[in-house]
């Protein structure tokens, strides 16, 4: 990860303030949240129509993922062998830099000047677009949200809705500029027309690009296929029109069988967009065969570690179950206050608060595991039952174990815990604190500015209801 | 039955009336209620901060002083969750303390779930003239599965009507140290909660965790809402004011 990226992660707290003051972002987020939550709720409720139960299904999904992770090397070997048997090439990348190097090499080998991309968060980990551009290859994002984000020179702020932070007016301004036409007033009714406009531009790119780059939602070991779950149809173009198709995905994405895929597909679209199935489900196996009307002449898988193997057998292995549905961020009160860019790296929301420290270094993202109310709305909706709050908690413990917390915080906690271990002294101190708070409230029942918790009173009062502690009043009452 | 009332450090310092209300409710069940003298804090702030050693020390202290009771009742889902769910895992590798932690965990109850599921007591339901909207606190709801209990109890209060707010299961943004470390983010979250409370058009917002309530009350007042009352469910159920 670049030095700039690192600095961004470190600055979560300041960045949060900036995001809270961004009126356009706040409007976009307020609009999106009920849509995400409502659609997922409907999708999960619809399981009952098929006689399925969410809790049962997610325990099955969790078992599939756990079972695979327990023998990950074996399933990857099987995948590699089967994929090669279909005519695909399988490459391995240790980190993001190696991904970029491999893709640029492939592009040079096949004389590629333009690459169309279907959304891949792993290519964000690798900062692949920068590497391609530097090598003189033009990367064109073709997922509508990614296309918008690329035009704006930004990164995705959500793993399945990359441009969720943008308002229609902002998108219109980008389109007018990029497509060389006058600015118009747009409402949500114009979204289909705007999508059509992007589609017309993108079609030319699909037809002229020599290489398609996509991610994969899953790798199916038994068939050597990549499974791709999309809604816009661009994924099909990217993976079938150009002569070379490169699939970049994490090593943890492999699952054993098509049967397992069917099970996980009951969970993924419903958790992501509330759909019982996405508009397109593609199983990409091998290269174009004789008699096929389309398909790439060359299919290359790049299977990426970038920190994943380190999580195997660690306290954080559960995180590798993640199927990237986005439900955790869609139900996160912190995410929907700030949007994804506040998190500073590729993955936002609760899953990002776990993955960013693990993939970029715990010391580089000290705030993230603390940027949680502990509400567990994420854990409750996770389709593979990842205990996200527990993983964030474990990261906070590790920060303590490695001496990464500020001395002031450690000292304050030590002093408080020491005091809490001495009930008589504790009573004496809390009595004084109650008097002090009451004095600050000065008969108004509230404190408006409190120097010991300035961030608290910046946004709200501190209600004060009594100048006496419970234990003080209780012992007085017992004596009478 | 010999009960311990664990009042929580927040109730002790910030709102003693909640402790007395809980005491009256528990005494009304006919049980012998004791307020163990040495109680201070369950240690959740240390645990949340990731300081395992301090959390372990305070957990052992609480286990020792609460071990001899038939049941421990806490007017807070958050602290009850700490004892029920966190203590056993915190001490899981300690051969001496693990069984004690588990024994205490199963005997520890959040107030409303104790009243409904354990004591099953009828009490002289008080009167509350007005409407209330109930905020489900995160730890109580998602940690302990408390949802129907407070509503069952509230509906027994004469004159009370329940007006559910939109998204009553959404976090209020308190999160303990979170609201102090990330105050501005917390304010944004509690603002959405206040919008929901205002939309419910109830006379009072009621909850089972003082942390959330202080956060909500503080924000409502700062927004200029001086009329919506913010009450702990124990205060509503015990009726009247006192002490």
Interface residues (C-beta under 8 A of the other chain):
Chain A: X13 X16 X17 X20 X333 X334 X337 X338 X369 X370 X371 X372 X373 X374 X375 X376 X377 X379 X380 X393 X395 X396 X397 X398 X399 X400 X401 X405 X409 X410 X413 X414 X416 X417 X419 X420 X421 X423 X426 X430 X433 X434 X437 X446 X453 X454 X455 X456 X458 X459 X460 X461 X462 X463 X464 X465 X466 X468 X469 X470 X471 X473 X474 X477
Chain B: X7 X9 X11 X12 X13 X14 X15 X16 X17 X19 X20 X35 X37 X38 X39 X40 X41 X43 X45 X46 X47 X48 X49 X50 X51 X52 X54 X57 X58 X61 X138 X139 X142 X143 X169 X170 X171 X173 X174 X175 X176 X177 X178 X179 X180 X181 X182 X183 X184 X185 X186 X187 X188 X189 X190 X192 X214 X215 X217 X218 X219 X221 X222 X230 X243
